[in-house]
Amino acid sequence: LDLLKGYWQVPLTPFASKVSAFVTLDNLLQYTVLPFGLRNAPATFQRLVNQVLCNVPHCSAYLDDIVIYTPSWDLHLQILVQVFDRLKMANLTLNLAKCEFVKATVRYLGKEVGQGQVRALSDKIQAIVLFPPLTTRRELRRFLGMTGYYRCFCRNFSTVAKPLTDMLGTNIPFCWTSECNQAFLALRDLLCCAPVLTAPDLSRPFKLEVDASDARAGAVLLQEDAGGLDHPICYFSRKFNLAQRHYSTIEKETLALIWSLQHFSVYVGNSAFTTIVFTDHNPLIFLHRMYNHNQRLMRWALLLQEFNLDICHKKGTENLMADALSRSFSLEAPL
């Protein structure tokens, strides 16, 4: 469901209307409804929608986009009636031209979701594939912005994009080399082969595979299905900066775990189950019991206590996904 010009359906108070005044060549005008462009407009509108749809099950909203998801047709109709009643009471109007009813899969927030799966939008991937060769720094930022939105589908995004992201540094001239061109082509190919992710299920425990190399950290969030098979929910990878590259091995592995938990906190932080963490670095298992004088590790050990974790050792030869996310590889090798 899509709300029609959502912000304009929110009336302003007399004081807020005066504050929103602006000057034209002929008049001094002021808004009577919430205008687009105000800094606090998104938060205000989101708070309104949350209050309107409060306690409605199987329903979520991101600003003016409302999605209803139910396991059965009868329940779907019941929730739909509840949402319509709430919107009517709040005098909120739907844009029927953009609404989709009774769909197994829907396009929501730039992804195709439904039937327990999450996919990248084919037309967005096609736009990336047809993106012309980069000639300016502005085009480079635009390309990385487009591809970066779908990095959760990519196992090696930070590694593949490194030659391109390095050119965004200050005082670094834009110089298109063969290495940059290989990274550009490899990144397009990586998105073309993006896997289908599994939608998270909060009624099941999560698994987190983490690994760190000399230059980067990587992780993958998994969930086990009824048949005992692990399915990826989201991938994560991030480069270490110059100072972090000089950390000891256990510091890098711990930092990789901290980053991963922060990135997936919306899942593991709200889970009622213990999250099983797999690492190929055995000392990480005993981090909370170690007595050491390293203040950095001590702070990180305290930070990990916020999460309900069970850290287990897994051989590097078995921890393939997280290991691949953290390791560098040749851009000429097949992805």
N, C-alpha and C positions, 0 to 999 in steps of 0.2 A: 504494500500500500504506500502511496506517495501523497503527502499533504500539499495542497495547492498553495504555492508561494508562502511557505510556512511562516517566515518571519512576519509577513504582513498581516497574519491572522492574530498577532499579539498586540493589543492596544497599549499605548503608553499612558502613564499617569500624567497629570498636568505638569508636575515638576519635571519629569523625564522629557516631556514634550518640549518644554522651554530649553532644557539643556541641549537638546538635539538640533536647535535652530542653526540655520546657515544662511549666508548672504548671497544673493544673486545681483545682477546688474540693476534690477528694478525693485526687488522686494527683499524683506526678511521673512524667510519661511521656516516652518518647524514641522517635524513629523508628528503624526497622530498615531502611527503604528510603528512597530519595531523595524528599523531599516536594516538593509544589508550593509555590512562593512564596519559596524561597531565592534569594538574589541570583545565586549562581554555578551554580544548577541548570541553566539552559539551556546554558551553555558546557560544563558537565560532560557533559550528555547528548549534545550535538552532537559532542563529542570522541569519545565512545564509539561513536556511529553511524558517524562517519568512519573509525574504526579497524576496525569490523566490515566495512564495505563498501569498504575500501581496495583499490584496483587492480581493482575491478569496472567494466568499461567500460559506457557507455550507461546509467549509473545515477547519480542524485543524490538527496540527502536534505536536508531542512530539518527539524531536530528529529525528530519522529516521523512525518513525511510523506515517503515514499519514492516516487520516480517512475522508471520504466524507459521508455526511448525507443530504438527500434531501427528501422533501415530495412527489415527483412524479418521475416517470421513465424518462420522457423527460428532466426534469431539471437535473436529475442525470447524464444523458449522456452529457449534456452541460458542467456541472462542471468537469466531468471526462476529457473531451477534453481540457478544460482550464488548468487543472493540468498537463496533458501530455505535452501540449505546453510549459508551464513554466519550467518543468523539462528538456525538450529537449533544451530550450534556455540556461539553466544553466549547461548543460552537466552532469546531474545527472542520474544515472542508477538505475532501479528498479530490485529487486530480485523477479522474477515472481513466484518462488517456494513458496514464503511466502506471496504472494499477494492473496487477496480474493475479487472477484467481484460479484456484484449483490447478496448481502446477507441481509436478514432481521435483523439478529443479528450477531455481530462480537465480537471476543475476543480482548479487547483493554486495555492495562495497567493493566493486571491481573484481569479484570472483563469482564463479558458478557453484552454488551450493545446493545440496539436496541428496536424499537417499543415502545419507551417511558419508558423503564424499565432498571434497572441495577441489575445484579445478580452476586453472587460469582461463581467462576469457580468450577464446580463439581469435576474435578480431583484434584484441590488444596485442597478442603474440604476433599476429600477422603484421601489425603496424611496426613492431620492433624488428621483425625479419626484413621488412622493406625499408627500414631506416637508411637514408643515404650515408655515404662515407662522411666522417666528421672532419670539418675544416676549421672550426673555431672552438674556443673554450666554452662558449655559451651552448653550442650544439652538444659538446661533451657532457655538460651538466644535465642537459635535457635528456640525453640518451641514458645516462646513469640513473636519473630520476625515474624514467619509465621502467627500466629493467630492475631497479632496486625495489620497486613495489612488489615484485614477484620473487624476491630473493628467498622467501620461505619455501619455495618449491625447488630451490637449487642446492645441491650438495656442496658445491665448491665456488660459491659466488665470490667471496672475498679474494680467493686465490686467483680465479680467472680474471677478475676485474682489477687486480693490483696494478698492472701497467697503466691503466686508464685513471684510476683514482690517484695514483702518484702524481699525475700531471695537474691535479687540482691544488697542489700545495702552493703557498705563497712564493713569489719570486722564481717560479719555475716556468720557463717559456713553453708555449704550445708547440711541440715538435712531434709530428706524426711519424713514427718509426715503424719498421716491419713488426717489431714486437707488439706495438700498440694495435696494429692492424690485425695481427693474429688474435689478440685478446678481444678485439671488437667482434671478429667472426666467431670466435669460440663462445663468447657470451650469447650471441644470437642463437647458435646451435644448442647451447645448454638450455635455453628457454624453450626451444622447439621440442626438446625431449623432456620437458618438465613432467614429473610424475603426478599421479592423482593422489592427493592427500586424504587421510581419513579424518572425519569430523570428530572432535574430542567428545568423550562420553564421561561425564563426571561421576557416573555410577560405577566406574571401573578404575582401578589404580593405574598410574602412569609409570612409564620407564624412561629413564634419561641416560643416554650414552654420551660421555664427555671425553674429550682428548685435547691435548695441547702439544704443539710442536715448537720449534725455536722461534717461529715468526707469527703464528696465529693459533687461535682456539676454535674448536668446532664442537657441535653437539647436535643431537637429533632426539626429539621427543616422540615416544612410541606408546602404543597401547596394544595389548594382547586381545585377540578376538576369542570367540567361544571355541575355536578349533586349536588354540594355542599358538597362532601365528602372530608375529609382531607387525604392526602397520605404522608407517610414519605419519605423524600429525603435523610436524613443522621442523624445518632445518634451521640451523643457526651457525654462522661463522663470523669471525672478527679478527682483524689484524692487531698484533701487539705494537705499541709505539716503541720508539728507540729506547726509552728507559726500561720498559717492561721486557724487552728482549734480553736484558742483562739479569733478569730474575733467575733464581735457582729453579730447578725442575719442579720441585714441590710447590713453589710459589706460582709458577705458570699453570700448573694443573689446578691449583686451588682457585686462581683467578678465573680460569676457564669455567669452573663449576659455578662461581659467583655470577659471572656474566650470564651463563645459561639459565640459572634460576631466576635472575632478574628478568631475562627476556621471556621466559615461560611462566612468570609469576601468576598471570591471570588464570593459568591452569593448575599448576602444582600448589599455588598458594591458597586456592579455594577447594582443593581436593580433601575429602574426608579420609582418604587412605594414605598409607605410607608410600612415598615415591621412591622407587628403587633406582639408584644411581650406579651405573657401571663405569669403571675406570680401569685403565691398564697400569696405573701408578699405585702400587700397593701401599706406600706410606700415607696416601690420602685417606685410607680407611681409618687410620688411627689418629687423624688430625685432632679430634676433640679430646683425645686422651694424652696427647703429647705435651710434655713439659719443655718448652723452649723459650729462648730469650728474643725470638724474632717478633717484634711488636706488630709487624704487618700480618703475619700468620695468626697471631693471637686475635687481632681485630677481625680477621676473616672467619676464624673459628667461632667467634661470638655471633657474627652475622649469620652463619649457617644454622645456628640454633633456632632461628625463626621458622625454619622449614622442618617438616616431618620427613626425614630422609633415612634410607637404609643403603649405605655405600658398600658396594661389593666390588671385588676385583675380577677383572675379565682380561684375559690375555690379549695382547695387541693384535694377534692374528685372528682373534674372534671379534674384536671391537672394530669391525671394518668400516662402518658408516661414519662414526665419529672420527676415526683415524683419518679417513679420506678427507673429511671436512677441514682438518687442521694441517694437512701436509701439502706441500707444494708439488707441482707436477709440470711436465712439459706441455705447453699449449699446443704442440703439434701432435700429442698423443690423443687417441680417440677418447671421447667423453662418454 
